[in-house]
Amino acid sequence: MDIVKKNLISIICGVVALMALVAVFVWPLDGYYETLKTKAENRAKVQAKVSTLLGKTRTVPVFDPNNPTATNLPAFPSETIIKRGKAAQQGVAGTSENVVTLAVQINEQGHSLVVPNSLPSPISQPVAIRFRRGLQDALDHLRTDELLAGIPPTPEEFNNRADILWKGMQKDIIIVDNQPTNLDQVMARYQDRINKLPDEMKAEMATKNKMYIDPLAVMRVSPSLPADGNSPSRESIWWSQVSFWITRDIATAIKDVNAKSATVTDSPVKNLLALNIPEDFFPPGVAALAMQAAPIGGRGAETPVEGATPPVTGGLPDATLPLPDGSAQTPTKRISNNLFDVVQFKMTLDIEADKIPLFLKTLATNRFITVTRMEMNPVDSQLKQILGYVYGPRPVVTLDLDCEALFLRKWTLNYMPLSIRKALGVPDAVPGTAAPTRVGRAF
């Protein structure tokens, strides 16, 4: 007992230690260990983040686009540096919005309606009936007044000139006793003038005009529009309007290139041979989404064909959304989407060989047009002259182009018929868009 008394404290501590050891194996403390382990791991992650933040290399925000090299920040970002970073972020966002606004303005410029109040739905049947004539007048204005384009002399024009020439020479015939005494001489002079007349008329045409355009092949009204006196559908008006917008852009580019010339022989662009613009800018697989439109003045609105599924390209125009990948359809990878619609078209023209770079640059300047394919073939100018086209002495090539034109929906939605919106998957009513109130001449 003396031993117990002397070592009582040690014995008590031993008993407590033994009880604790027994408790470890008896009581369920695994959850406690797991909690401690999780806390330790979380603390380690926090420590790692802190170490990364402390050791991370930082740069001072760059504001000068002409000097984009960023300098290293020697210390942890201060409140001043953070404010500069936020200001830079807001500045980039504001610049981006300004770029979008400017792009819309450039894209919309010059693209007013051929006939006021004809889209998105003609306000009356007379307006729809007038569209074909208004479109033809606008195309004629582009060809004759803007481009100063003509065609080689026709056989009818040659015959009319020959008649005028003969009537002028008849007065030189001397009649004696009711018999012409110098008819052979007058006829010889007349035949000499007739032989020279075709070249004279060709030269006259090339002198008073800047280029050639055949109105039967280029800048003609779409066959989808009915003859005069009949009402076209909303869709026909829409596609004809889109085609005219592209035609006007092409004509304006040619006019700019030929601005310093006075005759065909001086002009870089000699002849616009073809301009084929399809009535379609739907994404792949959507062309089959045929729309059935009620005639102008008829009852009801446009209704899609049953079973047709609109593409996922609709919604509000949004420049922040990622663009779909159209690499399988076009080298530019661009297909119609929420931001813009794509029109692919073909163009053929005769142009001086050394002026091709100038034309391509002019075509793309302030116009949302991209050339996706180009092919050149030499032109035999002497053969062309036999056919009535006077090109001059400089080398000329025939340029075949595949092109894309972009139309930003920010403004085109104002003109789109309901059926076109449905085919593209655009909501029937889009906030911020409405029938346009600004109207005027399209040329």
KOLSEGU-944830 format. One record per residue (C-alpha): x, y, z. Coordinates in steps of 0.5 Angstrom, whole numbers, padded with zeros to 4 digits, always signed. Layout:
# residues N
XYZ...
# end
This chain:
# residues 443
+0000+0000+0000+0006+0005+0001+0008+0004-0006+0001+0005-0008+0001+0011-0004+0008+0014-0006+0006+0013-0014-0001+0015-0013-0001+0020-0018+0003+0016-0023-0002+0010-0023-0008+0015-0024-0004+0018-0030-0003+0011-0033-0010+0009-0032-0012+0015-0036-0008+0014-0041-0010+0006-0041-0017+0009-0042-0016+0014-0047-0012+0008-0051-0018+0003-0050-0023+0009-0052-0019+0010-0059-0021+0003-0061-0028+0003-0058-0031+0009-0059-0032+0011-0067-0027+0017-0068-0026+0016-0075-0031+0022-0077-0027+0026-0073-0020+0024-0076-0023+0025-0083-0026+0032-0081-0019+0034-0079-0016+0031-0086-0021+0035-0090-0019+0041-0086-0012+0040-0087-0012+0039-0094-0017+0045-0095-0011+0049-0091-0006+0047-0096-0010+0049-0102-0011+0056-0099-0004+0056-0098-0002+0054-0105-0007+0060-0108-0003+0065-0103+0003+0063-0105+0001+0063-0113-0002+0070-0112+0005+0072-0108+0009+0069-0113+0005+0071-0120+0008+0075-0125+0004+0081-0126+0004+0087-0132+0002+0094-0132-0005+0095-0136-0003+0097-0143-0007+0103-0146-0003+0105-0152-0005+0100-0158+0002+0103-0162+0006+0101-0156+0003+0094-0154+0009+0091-0150+0007+0091-0143+0012+0092-0137+0012+0088-0131+0009+0090-0124+0015+0090-0119+0010+0089-0113+0003+0087-0111-0002+0090-0115-0004+0096-0111-0011+0100-0111-0009+0105-0116-0007+0099-0121-0013+0095-0120-0017+0102-0122-0013+0102-0128-0014+0095-0130-0022+0096-0129-0022+0102-0133-0018+0099-0138-0023+0093-0138-0029+0098-0139-0025+0102-0144-0024+0095-0148-0032+0094-0148-0034+0101-0150-0029+0101-0156-0032+0094-0158-0039+0097-0157-0037+0103-0162-0034+0098-0167-0040+0094-0167-0044+0101-0168-0040+0104-0173-0040+0097-0177-0048+0097-0177-0048+0104-0180-0043+0102-0185-0047+0096-0187-0053+0100-0187-0051+0106-0191-0054+0106-0198-0058+0100-0197-0065+0104-0197-0071+0101-0200-0072+0101-0207-0080+0103-0206-0082+0106-0200-0086+0102-0195-0085+0096-0199-0082+0092-0193-0083+0088-0189-0090+0088-0192-0093+0093-0197-0097+0098-0194-0102+0097-0200-0103+0093-0206-0101+0099-0211-0094+0099-0207-0093+0092-0208-0095+0093-0216-0090+0099-0217-0084+0095-0214-0082+0091-0220-0082+0098-0224-0079+0102-0219-0073+0096-0218-0072+0096-0226-0072+0104-0226-0067+0103-0220-0062+0098-0224-0063+0103-0230-0060+0109-0226-0054+0105-0224-0053+0102-0231-0053+0109-0235-0053+0114-0230-0048+0112-0225-0043+0107-0229-0044+0111-0235-0045+0104-0239-0047+0102-0246-0047+0096-0251-0044+0095-0257-0048+0098-0263-0054+0094-0265-0056+0092-0272-0062+0096-0272-0058+0102-0270-0053+0101-0276-0059+0101-0280-0062+0107-0278-0055+0111-0279-0054+0108-0286-0061+0111-0287-0059+0117-0285-0053+0117-0289-0056+0115-0295-0061+0121-0294-0056+0126-0293-0052+0123-0300-0058+0123-0304-0058+0131-0305-0051+0130-0308-0054+0126-0314-0054+0130-0321-0061+0129-0325-0061+0131-0332-0067+0129-0337-0069+0125-0331-0063+0121-0331-0058+0121-0325-0051+0122-0328-0046+0121-0322-0050+0115-0319-0044+0111-0319-0040+0116-0316-0045+0117-0310-0046+0110-0309-0038+0109-0309-0038+0114-0303-0044+0111-0300-0041+0104-0300-0034+0107-0297-0038+0110-0291-0042+0104-0290-0036+0100-0289-0033+0105-0284-0039+0106-0281-0039+0100-0276-0032+0102-0273-0034+0109-0273-0040+0107-0269-0036+0102-0264-0031+0108-0263-0037+0113-0261-0040+0108-0256-0033+0107-0253-0032+0115-0253-0039+0117-0250-0039+0111-0244-0034+0109-0239-0036+0101-0240-0040+0096-0242-0046+0092-0239-0051+0088-0243-0058+0090-0239-0061+0083-0242-0056+0079-0238-0054+0084-0232-0058+0088-0227-0064+0086-0230-0071+0084-0225-0071+0078-0222-0076+0073-0225-0079+0071-0219-0082+0078-0219-0089+0077-0223-0090+0082-0229-0093+0089-0229-0100+0089-0226-0099+0083-0221-0097+0083-0214-0091+0080-0212-0090+0076-0205-0087+0079-0199-0081+0074-0200-0080+0076-0208-0080+0083-0206-0075+0082-0200-0070+0077-0204-0070+0083-0210-0069+0088-0205-0063+0084-0202-0060+0083-0209-0061+0090-0211-0057+0092-0205-0051+0087-0207-0052+0090-0214-0051+0097-0212-0045+0096-0208-0042+0092-0214-0044+0098-0218-0041+0103-0213-0034+0100-0213-0034+0100-0220-0035+0107-0221-0030+0108-0216-0025+0105-0220-0027+0108-0226-0028+0115-0223-0022+0118-0227-0023+0115-0233-0027+0119-0239-0028+0113-0244-0028+0105-0244-0021+0105-0247-0019+0109-0240-0023+0105-0235-0020+0100-0231-0026+0096-0231-0029+0095-0238-0035+0090-0238-0039+0087-0233-0041+0080-0236-0045+0077-0230-0047+0078-0223-0051+0072-0221-0054+0073-0214-0058+0067-0211-0065+0068-0207-0062+0065-0201-0058+0066-0195-0060+0061-0190-0055+0056-0187-0054+0049-0190-0060+0045-0189-0065+0051-0189-0066+0052-0196-0071+0046-0196-0075+0050-0191-0080+0053-0196-0085+0058-0194-0092+0059-0196-0094+0066-0196-0101+0070-0197-0101+0074-0203-0101+0082-0202-0108+0084-0200-0110+0077-0198-0112+0074-0191-0108+0071-0186-0100+0072-0185-0094+0068-0188-0094+0061-0185-0089+0056-0185-0090+0049-0188-0092+0044-0183-0086+0039-0180-0081+0045-0182-0076+0046-0176-0073+0053-0176-0065+0053-0175-0062+0055-0169-0060+0062-0172-0065+0066-0169-0066+0071-0163-0063+0078-0161-0057+0080-0165-0051+0079-0160-0044+0081-0162-0042+0077-0156-0044+0070-0158-0039+0065-0161-0040+0065-0169-0042+0058-0172-0037+0054-0176-0038+0054-0183-0032+0051-0185-0035+0046-0189-0039+0051-0193-0034+0057-0195-0027+0058-0194-0029+0064-0189-0032+0059-0185-0038+0064-0184-0045+0062-0185-0052+0066-0183-0052+0067-0175-0055+0071-0170-0050+0077-0172-0051+0077-0179-0053+0073-0185-0049+0071-0191-0050+0072-0199-0046+0068-0203-0046+0070-0210-0041+0070-0217-0039+0076-0221-0035+0076-0228-0032+0082-0231-0027+0084-0236-0021+0089-0233-0014+0091-0234-0010+0086-0231-0006+0091-0227-0012+0094-0224-0014+0087-0221-0011+0089-0214-0014+0096-0214-0021+0093-0216-0021+0088-0210-0019+0093-0205-0024+0098-0207-0029+0092-0207-0028+0091-0200-0027+0098-0197-0033+0100-0193-0037+0094-0196-0038+0088-0193-0036+0084-0199-0030+0078-0199-0028+0075-0205-0027+0067-0203-0025+0065-0210-0021+0068-0216-0020+0066-0223-0017+0070-0229-0016+0068-0236-0013+0073-0242-0018+0077-0247-0017+0077-0254-0018+0085-0255-0018+0084-0262-0023+0079-0262-0027+0083-0257-0027+0089-0262-0030+0085-0268-0036+0083-0263-0037+0091-0262-0033+0092-0255-0027+0097-0256-0022+0096-0250-0016+0099-0252-0009+0097-0252-0007+0095-0245-0008+0088-0243-0015+0086-0241-0017+0079-0237-0023+0076-0235-0024+0076-0228-0029+0070-0225-0030+0072-0217-0034+0068-0212-0036+0073-0207-0039+0073-0200-0043+0079-0198-0045+0080-0190-0052+0084-0188-0052+0085-0180-0059+0083-0177-0058+0089-0173-0062+0093-0179-0064+0088-0183-0069+0085-0179-0073+0092-0180-0074+0090-0187-0075+0082-0186-0082+0079-0188-0085+0075-0182-0084+0068-0186-0076+0070-0187-0075+0071-0180-0079+0064-0178-0074+0061-0183-0068+0064-0180-0071+0062-0173-0072+0069-0171-0077+0071-0166-0084+0074-0169-0083+0080-0165-0076+0082-0163-0075+0088-0158-0072+0094-0161-0074+0093-0169-0080+0095-0172-0082+0097-0179-0077+0103-0182-0080+0110-0182-0074+0112-0186-0075+0112-0193-0072+0115-0199-0069+0114-0206-0065+0108-0206-0060+0111-0211
# end
